[in-house]
């Protein structure tokens, strides 16, 4: 009989944005080598207990970019853009790659409460 614990599901961008709004966080920080964190009242709080690999960090940010944004990010190693997540809110995103790390941060533009889920447009 296999007694191994079931594999933990990787955190997704939608989960992070929802946690950000629920906790009234001003920012979300996603950096390779550490767990994603949100900033609430000037203090950082992890929202997951698993550090992200550079590959997973890149995969997450690419998943919320348009094709032209992906091209810009690959070309210049940085990209600033906005996203809108249905029922969660609008966010500004700054993605960048340095010589030692891959990271992106997200700030709430107009956060919405989880109760107003049907009032926001889909991501473009």
trRosetta pair geometry for C-beta under 8 A, 3 or more apart (Angstrom, degrees):
i j d omega theta_ij theta_ji phi_ij phi_ji
8 50 7.0 171 98 -45 142 143
10 50 7.8 -103 -124 83 64 149
10 56 6.9 -140 -152 -146 136 129
11 15 5.2 -124 -162 79 80 137
11 16 6.2 83 157 -54 116 93
11 36 6.4 -122 98 18 151 135
11 47 7.3 118 -144 110 157 98
11 48 4.7 -95 -38 -79 147 149
11 50 7.4 175 -5 53 108 111
12 15 4.9 100 57 4 73 103
12 16 7.3 -140 99 -5 40 88
12 60 7.7 177 -150 -124 44 98
13 16 5.6 -58 -152 36 35 112
13 17 6.3 31 155 -18 70 106
13 60 5.6 146 -63 -168 97 93
13 63 6.2 -168 -12 88 135 120
13 64 5.5 177 -161 -54 171 124
14 17 5.9 -55 -146 37 30 109
14 18 6.3 30 156 -19 64 108
14 85 6.4 164 -118 -158 76 136
14 88 7.4 -171 -153 -33 72 154
15 18 5.9 -57 -148 37 28 111
15 19 6.4 28 154 -18 64 107
16 19 5.8 -55 -149 37 30 111
16 20 6.3 37 150 -26 63 106
16 28 5.6 98 159 -156 112 145
16 30 7.2 4 -151 -71 166 119
16 36 5.6 -69 -117 152 126 158
16 38 7.8 171 -170 -65 82 105
16 47 6.2 120 -125 93 74 150
16 106 7.7 101 124 46 120 144
17 20 5.4 -50 -150 31 33 119
17 21 6.6 28 155 -14 65 103
17 28 7.2 -74 -89 -36 53 160
17 85 5.2 87 120 27 162 164
17 88 5.0 68 130 154 115 153
17 89 7.3 -161 174 49 110 89
17 91 6.5 -111 -126 -33 114 150
17 106 7.3 -70 -94 128 87 152
18 21 6.0 -57 -150 38 32 106
18 22 6.1 32 154 -20 66 109
18 88 5.6 -94 -84 -115 66 125
18 114 6.7 60 -156 -98 92 111
19 22 5.6 -54 -141 39 31 113
19 23 6.1 12 165 -3 66 113
19 25 7.6 24 122 2 72 135
19 38 6.5 -149 119 -37 102 146
19 47 4.8 112 127 -149 158 136
20 23 6.5 -72 -147 47 20 96
20 25 4.4 -91 -152 55 68 119
20 27 7.9 -97 -141 123 121 12
20 28 5.0 -63 -86 -61 134 114
20 38 5.2 -175 -105 -120 74 131
20 47 7.9 -50 -59 -75 67 158
20 91 7.9 56 97 -100 155 133
20 106 7.3 -78 -86 99 168 114
20 108 6.5 179 145 -63 119 108
20 111 7.3 -132 122 -114 94 129
21 24 7.4 25 -174 -77 33 38
21 25 7.6 -68 -49 34 21 84
21 88 5.6 -161 -16 -166 151 82
21 89 5.8 152 -92 2 130 129
21 108 7.1 129 -89 -108 73 131
21 111 4.7 174 -118 -165 88 113
21 112 6.6 -11 -148 65 140 49
21 113 6.9 167 162 -120 111 26
21 114 6.3 138 108 -54 121 78
22 114 6.0 19 -84 -33 87 126
23 38 6.0 107 75 106 140 152
23 40 5.4 -79 148 -84 110 135
23 45 7.4 -129 175 68 159 142
24 40 6.5 85 83 -132 74 99
24 111 7.3 156 -127 98 53 158
25 28 6.6 84 116 -65 138 72
25 38 3.7 -58 -124 174 160 118
25 39 5.7 116 -165 64 95 47
25 40 4.9 -69 -100 -72 74 79
25 45 7.8 -125 -99 45 122 109
25 108 7.1 138 91 -24 66 123
26 39 5.2 -49 56 91 91 103
26 40 7.4 155 4 -99 78 34
26 107 6.4 -11 157 -144 68 89
26 108 6.3 -111 -148 26 36 104
27 38 6.8 163 89 -157 51 57
27 39 4.3 21 52 29 96 117
27 105 5.9 -4 -174 -179 111 109
27 106 6.8 147 -160 80 61 48
27 107 4.9 -28 -102 -97 79 77
27 108 7.6 -121 -73 -1 37 77
28 36 6.7 -1 -175 -178 95 108
28 37 7.5 162 -157 88 50 44
28 38 5.3 -26 -101 -102 67 77
28 39 7.8 -134 -65 10 27 77
28 47 7.9 -29 -134 3 97 145
28 91 7.8 -8 22 -155 120 141
28 105 6.5 163 84 -160 56 59
28 106 4.2 -7 55 58 107 100
28 107 7.6 -161 21 -71 71 34
29 36 6.9 166 84 -157 53 60
29 37 4.8 -9 57 63 103 91
29 38 7.5 179 16 -87 75 26
29 39 7.2 69 -16 -32 107 97
29 44 7.1 -32 29 -130 134 117
29 103 7.2 -13 -172 -170 81 114
29 105 5.1 -14 -105 -109 64 94
30 36 4.9 -12 -101 -111 77 96
30 52 6.7 15 -171 21 85 161
30 57 5.9 161 147 -138 98 89
30 60 6.3 -110 171 95 154 144
30 61 7.1 174 90 -59 137 98
30 103 6.4 159 92 -157 58 65
30 104 5.1 -5 63 61 106 80
30 105 7.0 180 23 -85 70 42
30 106 7.5 34 -2 -4 107 103
31 34 5.2 20 79 44 102 106
31 52 7.3 146 85 54 35 115
31 57 6.8 0 -177 -123 15 143
31 101 6.2 0 -166 174 95 131
31 102 7.7 154 -154 88 52 49
31 103 4.1 -5 -108 -110 75 110
32 52 5.8 -97 -116 99 45 91
32 53 6.5 -5 -145 156 93 25
32 54 4.0 26 -132 -88 148 62
32 56 7.9 139 -112 59 80 78
32 57 4.3 -98 -69 -4 81 152
32 101 5.4 -173 51 -157 106 80
32 102 4.6 64 -22 53 128 84
32 103 6.6 -111 5 -67 76 70
33 51 5.6 -29 169 -177 27 125
33 52 7.2 -30 9 68 25 64
33 53 8.0 61 -62 -120 46 30
33 54 7.6 20 -37 -56 80 76
33 101 6.9 -79 10 -123 124 107
34 37 7.2 -20 132 -22 119 110
34 46 8.0 -123 163 -106 92 108
34 51 5.2 -52 -118 -126 14 94
34 52 7.1 -12 69 28 38 81
35 46 4.4 43 95 -149 127 117
35 47 7.2 -171 149 50 104 52
35 48 4.8 -156 -164 79 109 78
35 49 5.9 -49 -100 -140 153 12
35 50 5.9 113 -103 65 98 32
35 51 5.4 -79 -51 -82 62 47
35 52 7.0 120 -114 -18 32 80
36 46 7.0 109 80 -154 47 66
36 47 5.2 -42 97 51 98 102
36 48 5.5 52 39 22 94 109
36 52 6.8 58 -45 -28 81 126
37 44 4.5 15 167 -172 138 102
37 45 6.2 149 -158 71 83 33
37 46 5.2 -52 -95 -92 80 47
37 47 6.6 159 -116 -3 26 84
38 44 7.3 153 78 -148 31 57
38 45 5.6 -24 62 62 81 90
38 47 5.5 63 -11 -46 104 120
39 42 6.8 1 -179 -123 102 12
39 43 6.9 156 -151 73 65 27
39 44 5.6 -34 -94 -90 71 62
39 45 7.7 151 -99 15 23 77
40 43 6.1 -32 68 63 69 81
40 45 5.8 -5 17 5 112 126
46 49 6.7 86 135 -89 136 47
52 56 4.7 -131 -164 87 90 116
52 57 4.8 111 130 -62 129 86
52 60 7.5 -47 -149 -4 147 138
53 56 4.6 92 50 8 82 101
53 57 6.9 -142 90 -7 42 86
54 57 5.6 -54 -146 35 31 115
54 58 6.4 29 156 -16 65 107
54 101 7.6 -148 -104 -152 102 50
54 102 4.8 101 -148 23 85 127
55 58 5.9 -58 -151 38 28 109
55 59 6.2 31 152 -22 64 109
56 59 5.4 -51 -142 37 33 116
56 60 6.3 37 157 -23 65 103
57 60 6.0 -55 -153 32 27 111
57 61 6.8 14 156 -8 62 106
57 102 4.8 143 98 103 130 108
57 103 6.7 -46 -179 -94 138 37
57 104 7.3 161 177 9 93 93
58 61 6.2 -62 -149 41 31 101
58 62 6.0 27 158 -17 68 112
58 97 8.0 27 -96 -86 103 118
58 102 5.5 -37 -61 167 89 153
59 62 6.0 -59 -143 40 26 109
59 63 6.4 34 156 -31 61 107
60 63 5.8 -56 -155 24 27 116
60 64 7.5 5 157 -5 59 104
60 104 7.6 -153 97 41 102 131
61 64 6.4 -68 -158 39 38 99
61 65 6.6 38 149 -28 69 112
61 73 7.5 172 127 -145 118 159
61 93 7.5 157 -142 175 95 132
61 95 4.7 122 -171 -118 143 134
61 104 4.5 134 -95 -21 131 155
62 65 5.6 -60 -147 29 39 116
62 70 5.8 59 -143 -113 89 107
62 73 7.4 -155 -95 81 79 155
64 83 5.3 -31 176 -90 116 153
64 93 6.9 154 108 -69 132 170
64 123 6.8 -95 -149 -160 79 151
65 69 3.8 -138 -165 96 102 120
65 70 4.8 136 111 -58 130 75
65 73 6.5 -61 -124 -12 167 140
65 79 6.8 46 -119 106 131 154
65 81 6.9 111 -120 43 79 155
65 95 7.5 -57 -68 7 125 157
66 69 4.7 95 49 7 74 105
66 70 7.1 -132 94 -7 39 86
66 81 7.7 -160 13 -159 96 160
66 124 6.7 -14 -74 122 119 79
67 70 5.7 -51 -150 32 32 113
67 71 6.6 33 153 -19 64 103
68 71 5.7 -50 -151 34 35 113
68 72 6.5 37 151 -19 65 105
69 72 5.6 -53 -148 37 34 113
69 73 6.2 37 152 -21 66 107
69 79 5.2 109 -169 178 85 147
69 81 5.3 -21 -118 -45 137 157
70 73 5.6 -56 -147 36 31 113
70 74 6.3 28 156 -17 66 106
71 74 5.9 -56 -147 38 29 109
71 75 6.1 24 156 -16 65 112
72 75 5.8 -61 -144 41 27 109
72 76 5.9 -21 175 22 67 112
72 79 4.9 110 101 -101 111 112
73 76 7.0 -71 -124 55 17 78
73 77 7.1 44 -177 -124 54 14
73 78 6.8 -125 -125 94 63 7
73 79 4.1 -59 -75 -17 87 129
73 95 5.8 -11 -120 99 123 128
73 97 7.9 96 179 -9 86 110
74 77 7.9 14 -164 -69 14 48
76 79 7.2 124 67 -63 110 73
77 96 6.4 50 142 -159 78 62
77 97 4.2 -100 -162 55 96 99
77 98 7.8 122 159 -72 129 29
78 94 7.5 -9 -167 -176 97 78
78 95 6.5 166 -151 93 49 61
78 96 4.3 5 -107 -106 92 83
78 97 7.2 -140 -63 22 62 66
79 93 7.9 8 106 110 85 99
79 94 7.8 176 88 -150 44 41
79 95 5.0 -1 55 56 86 105
79 96 7.9 -176 22 -71 52 56
80 92 7.3 3 -173 179 90 95
80 93 7.0 172 -149 90 47 57
80 94 5.0 -6 -105 -106 85 74
80 95 7.7 -171 -76 24 40 66
81 92 7.7 178 99 -155 29 59
81 93 5.5 -14 67 60 72 101
81 95 8.0 -10 22 7 96 105
82 90 6.3 8 179 -177 113 98
82 91 6.7 164 -156 86 68 43
82 92 5.2 -38 -99 -102 82 59
82 93 6.8 160 -102 12 26 82
82 109 6.5 27 -141 -43 117 151
83 90 7.2 173 90 -151 43 56
83 91 5.3 -11 60 60 87 94
83 93 6.0 38 -4 -18 105 126
83 106 7.9 -36 36 -136 116 120
83 123 5.3 -6 -165 -127 94 106
83 124 7.9 -157 -132 36 60 69
84 89 7.4 -107 -144 135 64 30
84 90 4.8 -22 -101 -100 81 78
84 91 7.7 169 -85 19 35 69
84 120 6.1 -162 175 173 99 102
84 121 5.1 25 125 74 144 88
84 122 7.1 83 97 107 101 17
84 123 5.7 176 67 -95 62 52
84 124 7.1 45 35 -6 103 84
85 88 4.1 -11 94 49 111 120
85 89 6.5 9 52 50 89 45
85 90 7.9 174 18 -86 66 31
85 91 7.2 16 -2 4 105 114
85 120 6.8 20 88 125 44 141
85 123 5.9 8 -90 -57 55 102
86 117 7.4 46 142 179 74 75
86 120 5.3 167 -140 89 34 95
86 121 6.8 -85 -92 125 74 19
86 122 5.1 -4 -57 -94 112 58
86 123 7.4 -91 -21 -18 81 71
87 112 7.3 -133 173 90 34 133
87 114 7.5 39 156 -148 96 52
87 116 7.2 177 -150 106 62 53
87 117 3.0 15 -149 -160 117 71
87 118 6.2 16 -94 -53 96 30
87 119 7.3 100 -106 37 51 58
87 120 5.4 -143 -35 39 22 112
88 111 7.8 -48 159 -148 66 71
88 112 6.4 150 157 55 20 100
88 114 7.5 0 -110 -101 66 64
88 117 7.4 18 -53 -123 51 72
88 120 6.4 -98 40 56 44 164
89 108 6.3 8 119 -148 145 94
89 109 7.1 177 154 55 101 78
89 110 5.8 -157 -163 92 103 61
89 111 4.4 -36 -105 -131 173 40
89 112 4.3 176 -76 9 92 83
89 120 6.1 -110 -81 -106 25 151
90 108 7.7 96 83 -168 57 57
90 109 4.0 -53 107 62 99 123
90 110 4.9 34 42 40 107 88
90 120 7.4 -164 -44 -147 73 117
91 106 4.9 15 168 -178 130 104
91 107 6.5 157 -161 77 78 37
91 108 5.9 -48 -106 -107 80 39
91 109 5.7 -162 -97 -3 19 92
92 106 7.0 162 81 -155 45 55
92 107 5.0 -12 57 59 95 94
92 109 5.4 107 -27 -65 87 102
93 104 6.2 7 -173 177 97 116
93 105 7.3 168 -150 87 54 42
93 106 4.9 -14 -101 -103 77 82
94 104 6.5 174 89 -154 47 69
94 105 5.4 -4 57 56 95 87
94 106 7.9 -171 23 -77 64 40
95 103 7.6 -174 -148 103 54 46
95 104 3.9 -17 -105 -104 73 112
96 103 6.2 -8 65 68 80 81
96 104 7.0 146 18 -91 58 61
97 101 7.5 -157 -151 101 52 46
97 102 5.0 -11 -114 -110 85 76
97 103 7.8 154 -93 24 41 59
98 101 5.2 20 51 50 102 74
98 102 7.8 -157 28 -74 63 35
98 103 7.7 4 3 17 99 104
108 111 4.0 -17 -163 -49 135 104
112 116 4.8 -104 175 75 114 117
112 117 7.8 154 117 -82 126 33
112 119 6.6 -170 -149 72 154 110
112 120 5.9 -149 12 -55 155 125
113 116 5.3 84 61 8 80 98
114 117 6.4 10 -178 -62 52 97
116 119 4.8 -32 166 21 98 126
116 120 7.6 93 122 -27 92 95
117 120 7.5 -73 -170 21 35 103
